[in-house]
């Protein structure tokens, strides 16, 4: 889906700030706790860790929840959305509990009815995301391909800025779980993955400084150029 999370390649966000070599993993202690809480919440909501469902939760945050609370605040907001989606928590439960911990006196919502249909196929077929499949790759190294110009309503890992543009297959990667279906608990549907090299001027126009970029794209994201 297209939303605030698909920021890659968009203008207006200022220069990229590379991390310092001595940058700590967590700048503040609360960030480490937020990281752990988000992973735990995802496992509880999904019956196991589903990174695609977790990313899709981030995509569905509004602009304020995605940007204003910083990176790890975004993780907490996404985790809360998954917990309410799965009926693990009632909407507003975290906010009301926080207010009571600050000394206010507000009514906290009760525990909602469980939703066993939320993640009917949550259990992964294997560890990690790599899979073995019997079908041969549809595209070859050196072949010119076009990223499909599509705007899926659900989760996808097809970046908006390469859609409709032509690149060259640079490498065929191992097959992997398809995020587009796994995020919605519709099965793993593993596919071949391709490293596709794009010329920056093909993507952003002739006035762009010359360089190339490589995107890792699933087979169903690609088509042969005419």
For each residue, the residues with C-beta under 8 A, 3 or more apart:
1: 56 59 60 151 152 153 154 155 156
2: 6 151 160
3: 6 59 60
4: 7 59 61 62 63 66 67
5: 55 58 59 61 66
6: 2 3 10 59 159 160
7: 4 10 13
8: 159 160 161
9: 159 160 161 162 203 204
10: 6 7 13 161
11:
12:
13: 7 10
14:
15:
16:
17:
18:
19: 23
20: 23
21:
22:
23: 19 20 27
24: 27
25: 32
26: 29 31 32 35 72
27: 23 24 31
28: 31
29: 26 32 33
30: 33 34 72
31: 26 27 28 34 35 71 72
32: 25 26 29 35 36
33: 29 30 36 37
34: 30 31 37 38 72 73 75 76
35: 26 31 32 38 39 72 75
36: 32 33 39 40
37: 33 34 40 41 76 79
38: 34 35 41 42 54 72 75 76 78 79
39: 35 36 42 43 49
40: 36 37 43 44
41: 37 38 44 45 79 80 82 83 88
42: 38 39 45 46 49 50 51 53 54 79 82
43: 39 40 46 47 48 49
44: 40 41 83 86 88
45: 41 42 53 79 82 83 85 86 88 118 119
46: 42 43 49 50 53 82 86 119 122 185
47: 43 119 122 123
48: 43 122 123 124
49: 39 42 43 46 54
50: 42 46 53 54 119 122 124 182 183 185
51: 42 54 55 129
52: 55 56 155 177 179 182 183
53: 42 45 46 50 56 57 82 119 155 182 183 184 185
54: 38 42 49 50 51 57 58 78 79 82
55: 5 51 52 58 59 155 179 183
56: 1 52 53 59 60 154 155 183 184
57: 53 54 60 61 78 79 81 82 85
58: 5 54 55 61 66 74 75 77 78
59: 1 3 4 5 6 55 56 155
60: 1 3 56 57 81
61: 4 5 57 58 65 66 74 77 78 81
62: 4 65 66
63: 4 66 67
64: 67 68
65: 61 62 68 69 74 77
66: 4 5 58 61 62 63 74 77
67: 4 63 64 74
68: 64 65 73
69: 65 73 74 76 77
70: 73 74
71: 31 74 75
72: 26 30 31 34 35 38 75 76
73: 34 68 69 70 76 77
74: 58 61 65 66 67 69 70 71 77 78
75: 34 35 38 58 71 72 78 79
76: 34 37 38 69 72 73 79 80
77: 58 61 65 66 69 73 74 80 81
78: 38 54 57 58 61 74 75 81 82
79: 37 38 41 42 45 54 57 75 76 82 83
80: 41 76 77 83 84 89 94
81: 57 60 61 77 78 84 85
82: 41 42 45 46 53 54 57 78 79 85 86
83: 41 44 45 79 80 86 88 89
84: 80 81 87 88 89 90 91 93
85: 45 57 81 82 115 118
86: 44 45 46 82 83 115 118 119
87: 84 90 112 113 114 115 118
88: 41 44 45 83 84
89: 80 83 84 93 94 112
90: 84 87 93 109 110 111 112
91: 84 109
92: 95 96 109
93: 84 89 90 96 97 108 109
94: 80 89 97 98
95: 92 98 99
96: 92 93 99 100 106 107 108 109
97: 93 94 100 101 108
98: 94 95 101 102
99: 95 96 102 104 106
100: 96 97 103 104 105 106 108
101: 97 98
102: 98 99
103: 100
104: 99 100
105: 100
106: 96 99 100
107: 96
108: 93 96 97 100
109: 90 91 92 93 96 112
110: 90
111: 90
112: 87 89 90 109 115
113: 87
114: 87
115: 85 86 87 112 118
116: 120
117: 120
118: 45 85 86 87 115 185
119: 45 46 47 50 53 86 122 185
120: 116 117 185
121: 185 186 187
122: 46 47 48 50 119 185
123: 47 48
124: 48 50 127 177 188
125: 131 188
126: 130 131
127: 124
128:
129: 51 176 177
130: 126 174 175 176
131: 125 126 174 175 176 177 188 190
132: 175
133: 175 190 191 192
134:
135: 192
136:
137: 140 172 192 194 219
138: 192 219 222
139: 143 145 169 172 192 194 219 222 224
140: 137 143 169 172
141: 169 170 171 172
142: 168 169
143: 139 140 168 169 224
144: 166 167 168 224 225
145: 139 166 167 168 169 194 196 222 223 224 225
146: 164 165 166 167 222 223 224 225
147: 158 162 163 164 165 167 196 215 217 221 222
148: 158 163 164 220 221 222 223
149: 163 164
150: 158 163
151: 1 2 160 163
152: 1 155 156 158 180
153: 1
154: 1 56 180 183 184
155: 1 52 53 55 56 59 152 179 180 183 184
156: 1 152 179 180 221
157: 179 180 217 218 221
158: 147 148 150 152 162 163 217 218 221
159: 6 8 9 162 163 215
160: 2 6 8 9 151 163
161: 8 9 10 203 204
162: 9 147 158 159 165 167 196 198 203 215 217
163: 147 148 149 150 151 158 159 160
164: 146 147 148 149
165: 146 147 162 198 202 203
166: 144 145 146 198 202 225
167: 144 145 146 147 162 196 197 198 199 202 215
168: 142 143 144 145 196 197
169: 139 140 141 142 143 145 172 194 195 196 197
170: 141 194 195 196 197 214
171: 141 194 195
172: 137 139 140 141 169 192 193 194 195
173: 176 192 193 194 195 216
174: 130 131 193
175: 130 131 132 133 190 191 192 193
176: 129 130 131 173 190 191 193 218
177: 52 124 129 131 182 188 189 190
178: 181 182 188 189 190 191 218 220
179: 52 55 155 156 157 182 183 218
180: 152 154 155 156 157 183 184 189 218 220
181: 178 184 186 187 188 189
182: 50 52 53 177 178 179 185 186 187 188 189
183: 50 52 53 55 56 154 155 179 180
184: 53 56 154 155 180 181
185: 46 50 53 118 119 120 121 122 182
186: 121 181 182 189
187: 121 181 182
188: 124 125 131 177 178 181 182
189: 177 178 180 181 182 186
190: 131 133 175 176 177 178
191: 133 175 176 178 218 219 220
192: 133 135 137 138 139 172 173 175 218 219
193: 172 173 174 175 176 216 217 218 219
194: 137 139 145 169 170 171 172 173 216 217 218 219 222
195: 169 170 171 172 173 214 215 216
196: 145 147 162 167 168 169 170 214 215 216 217 222
197: 167 168 169 170 212 213 214
198: 162 165 166 167 202 203 212 213 214 215
199: 167 202 203 210 212
200: 203 204 208 209 210 211 212 213
201: 204 205 206 207 208 210
202: 165 166 167 198 199
203: 9 161 162 165 198 199 200 208 213
204: 9 161 200 201 207 208
205: 201 208
206: 201
207: 201 204
208: 200 201 203 204 205
209: 200
210: 199 200 201
211: 200
212: 197 198 199 200
213: 197 198 200 203
214: 170 195 196 197 198
215: 147 159 162 167 195 196 198
216: 173 193 194 195 196
217: 147 157 158 162 193 194 196 221 222
218: 157 158 176 178 179 180 191 192 193 194 221 222
219: 137 138 139 191 192 193 194 222
220: 148 178 180 191
221: 147 148 156 157 158 217 218
222: 138 139 145 146 147 148 194 196 217 218 219
223: 145 146 148
224: 139 143 144 145 146
225: 144 145 146 166
226:
